[in-house]
């Protein structure tokens, strides 16, 4: 009963949002066109989230479900128009561009609504495994690059005369910084804090007099 109530509320909300898109188009203004595309894209993004499509951004989510879309090229155009609107200070889009962009999102929404619930367990596992394998690959690549840089740095500082001299210079500089310069900085800082405190106490005493 509660699920049916939530579904009815969702349907009502979606109808209201689509009505807003239609009204924006009916205005025949650039602002109306932009609002229509942005609002449609919001509906599309919300659907991706509700269906649990993997990906950190809408663009990445689209890559994972591209094979299930009947007209992926239209959705790509919709995305281009959307980014044109949000990335430019004074975007100019025509009514035809707006209609095509909205149609691309609408077709993708229809495909997702009809296809995703029908996916088999194997297809759903494949969908998510591609997402996680991609993340593992990126993390592994970063790890091995960092490891390679670390090994090269160790070899440079340990096996080369230049590296040894540089390491010695850095060590001496660090020693001077920690044991000579830092204590002076701390001492000066404490002295300033003490003077400020003394001045504030003295000022309060004068105000009382």
CORVENTA-V120058 format. One record per backbone hydrogen bond with DSSP energy under -0.5 kcal/mol. NH is the residue of the N-H (numbers start at 1). CO is the residue of the C=O. Records with the same first field share a line. If there is no record, write none. Layout:
BEGIN
NH->CO / CO
END
This chain:
BEGIN
5->1
6->2
7->3
8->4
9->5
10->6
11->7
12->8
13->9
14->10
15->11
16->12
17->13
18->14
19->15
20->16
21->17
22->18
23->19
24->20
25->21
26->22
27->23 / 24
28->24 / 25
29->24
33->29
34->30
35->31
36->32
37->33
38->34
39->35
40->36
41->37
42->38
43->39
44->40
45->41
46->42
47->43
48->44
49->45
50->46
51->47
52->49
53->48
61->57
62->58
63->59
64->60
65->61 / 62
66->62
68->65
69->66
74->71
75->71
76->72
77->73
78->74
79->75
80->76
81->77
82->78
83->79
84->80
85->81
86->82
87->83
88->84
91->88
93->91
98->94
99->95
100->96
101->97
102->98
103->99
104->100
105->101
106->102
107->103
108->104
109->105
110->106
111->107
112->108
113->109
114->110
115->111
116->112
117->112
118->115
119->116
124->120
125->121
126->122
127->123
128->124
129->125
130->126
131->127
132->128
133->129
134->130
135->131
136->132
137->133
138->134
139->135
140->136
141->137
142->138
143->139
144->140
145->141
146->142
147->143
148->144
149->145
150->146
151->147
152->148
153->149
154->150
155->151
156->152
157->153
158->154
159->155
160->156
164->160
165->161
166->162
167->163
168->164
169->165
170->166
171->167
172->168
173->169
174->170
175->171
176->172
177->173
178->174
179->175
180->176
181->176
182->177
184->180
185->181
186->182
187->183
188->184
189->185
190->186
191->187
192->188
193->189
194->190
195->191
196->192
197->193
198->194
199->195
200->196
201->197
202->198
203->199
204->200
205->201
206->202
207->203
208->204
209->205
END
